[in-house]
Amino acid sequence: MPSRGETGRLAWMLMFLAELCFGLYWIITQSARWHVIYQCPFKDRLSLRYKEKLPGMDIFVCTADPIMETPTLVINTVLSVMSYNYPPENLSVYLSDDGASEYTFYALLEASQFSRYWIPFCKRFSMELRSPAAYFEHDACNLNDLSFCSTVVQYHGEKVAFF
């Protein structure tokens, strides 16, 4: 600390006072950080409670280059967006293809046919992976995951699943 009459004494005292204030502030705010509260909403209850009040939602999927953004990638995005857990009458999905690719157009036509089966399948089994590429990338022959089976039978000590 500079002695009386030296330059910088006032600046030193102000810095010391600021350091004390910030130290006191830190001690007071630590009590709020000790008791952390994690809150998680019940999504199923929220959708049932506010189904009529949910606003309309427009989702735009934009693509420009059919070589860099393959039609399969774009259509997987569109299908996963269409299968959101959101009322279908309030959801609009738009595909903007600046490259005007015929491949993307025909892939979208095929996806509209596929979506008639895919979206009810996702909703029926409450799937988290709603992108077809992510879903079909998993091992389909794994019988340990029997969540999509309609019937499971023990046959000579082995599990046999009927889909």
Secondary structure, 3 states (H helix, E strand, C coil): CCCCCCCCHHHHHHHHHHHHHHHHHHHHHHHHHHCCCCCCCCHHHHHHHCCCCCCCEEEEEEECCCCCCCHHHHHHHHHHHHCCCCCHHHEEEEEEECCCCHHHHHHHHHHHHHHHHHHHHHHHCCCCCCCHHHHHCCCCCCCCCCCCCCEEEEECCEEEEEC
